């Protein structure tokens, strides 16, 4: 941990979500191929994953590829998928060393078969003796996730297995891709953009939002610590007033 930042180890966010934005712009500023920007984005994810594991974060969920990203030029999409496969293969030992389990959410079936196979194999090899879960949101859309959850619940209503009156937040949560993890406490977006971009819309209802001006490949461990430091300064009231929060301490 950098010496200038003192974090309260008892108030480390349990779940951090990240919108890794700026790989292409980083490459453009340097006059190099966008694919090199994505490769350096993998390095930033490696640094961030290790730092989260060391700090005691239990869940790290990163926006790696949205459904909207399929609209990018085919050459860039092919490069992204190739980088994904290569990274999954090369990062396995690092994941195991840091006791990080790999998972994925989204329309995984839309990914190339090679990507699906690598994801499955790395998930299986990291599913034991883990302390943190790294989840890649791939071919992911929060709106699609909510539509799919609604459709599944509607089918249960149609079958008669549940009544409409039984539909509540808990039931919807159980039908989301993220049903096996807690909602994010902190959402970080890099590159200076101030948008959510169709990411975990249901899950971040009470997340603290932190916008970092740096492009994702430049995101370092100290930037993560600064985000957590800012998170720890904030009072999380969940609809209550300050006096109620202080009375519980």
Residue pairs with C-beta under 8 A, 6 or more apart in sequence:
1 7
1 55
1 225
2 221
2 222
2 225
5 222
5 225
5 226
5 229
7 55
7 225
7 228
7 229
7 232
8 232
9 55
9 56
11 231
11 232
12 55
12 56
12 57
12 228
13 57
13 184
13 185
13 186
13 228
13 231
14 57
14 58
14 59
14 182
14 185
15 57
15 58
15 59
15 60
15 61
15 181
15 182
15 183
15 184
15 185
15 186
16 52
16 57
16 59
16 60
16 61
16 184
16 185
16 186
16 187
16 188
17 60
17 61
17 62
17 63
17 184
17 186
17 187
17 188
17 199
17 200
17 203
17 204
17 207
18 48
18 60
18 61
18 62
18 63
18 187
18 188
18 189
18 190
19 62
19 63
19 187
19 188
19 189
19 190
19 193
19 196
19 197
19 199
20 41
20 44
20 45
20 62
20 63
20 64
20 190
20 216
20 219
21 189
21 190
21 191
21 193
21 215
21 216
22 190
22 191
22 214
22 215
22 216
22 217
22 218
23 34
23 37
23 38
23 40
23 41
23 215
23 216
23 217
24 34
24 37
24 38
25 37
25 191
25 215
26 37
26 40
26 41
26 215
26 216
26 217
26 218
27 33
27 34
27 35
27 36
27 37
27 38
27 40
28 34
28 37
29 215
34 76
34 79
35 76
35 79
35 80
35 83
37 217
38 79
38 80
38 83
39 83
40 217
41 216
41 217
42 83
42 87
42 91
43 217
44 216
44 217
44 218
44 219
44 220
45 62
46 91
46 94
47 219
47 220
47 221
48 60
48 62
48 219
48 221
48 224
49 60
49 95
49 98
49 100
49 132
49 134
50 94
50 98
50 221
51 221
51 224
51 225
52 60
52 132
52 224
53 98
53 99
53 100
53 131
53 132
55 224
55 225
55 228
57 132
58 131
58 132
58 133
58 182
59 132
59 133
59 135
59 181
59 182
59 184
60 132
60 133
60 134
60 135
61 105
61 134
61 135
61 137
61 178
61 181
61 184
61 200
62 134
62 135
62 136
62 137
63 137
63 140
63 197
63 199
64 84
64 136
64 137
64 138
64 140
65 80
65 84
65 106
65 137
65 138
65 139
65 140
66 137
66 139
66 140
66 141
66 197
66 198
66 199
67 106
67 107
67 139
67 140
67 141
67 144
67 198
68 141
68 198
69 77
69 80
70 77
70 110
70 139
81 111
81 112
81 114
81 115
84 115
84 118
84 138
85 114
85 115
85 118
88 102
88 115
88 118
88 119
88 121
88 122
89 118
91 122
92 122
92 125
92 126
94 100
95 101
95 102
95 122
95 126
95 134
96 125
96 126
98 132
99 129
99 130
99 131
99 132
100 126
100 130
100 131
100 132
100 133
100 134
101 123
101 126
101 127
101 130
101 132
101 133
101 134
102 119
102 122
102 123
102 126
102 133
102 134
102 135
102 136
103 123
103 133
103 134
103 135
103 136
104 119
104 123
104 135
104 136
104 137
104 138
105 135
105 136
105 137
105 138
105 140
105 145
105 177
105 178
106 137
106 138
106 139
106 140
106 141
106 145
106 177
107 138
107 139
107 140
107 141
107 144
108 116
108 119
108 138
108 139
109 116
110 139
111 119
111 138
111 139
115 138
119 136
119 138
133 181
135 178
135 181
137 199
137 200
140 177
140 199
141 198
142 198
142 199
142 200
142 201
142 202
143 198
143 201
145 176
145 177
145 202
146 176
146 201
146 202
148 175
149 172
149 175
149 176
152 175
153 162
153 167
153 171
153 172
153 175
156 162
157 163
157 164
157 167
162 171
172 202
173 179
173 202
176 202
176 203
178 200
178 203
183 203
183 204
183 205
183 206
183 207
184 200
184 203
184 204
184 207
185 207
185 208
185 231
185 236
186 207
186 208
186 210
186 227
186 228
186 231
187 196
187 199
187 200
187 204
187 207
187 208
187 209
187 210
188 210
188 211
188 212
188 224
188 227
189 195
189 196
189 209
189 210
189 211
189 212
190 212
190 213
190 214
190 215
190 216
190 219
191 212
191 213
191 214
191 215
191 216
192 211
192 212
192 213
193 211
194 211
196 204
200 207
206 236
206 238
208 230
208 231
208 234
208 236
210 227
210 230
210 231
212 219
212 223
212 226
212 227
214 223
235 242
235 245
236 245
237 244
237 245
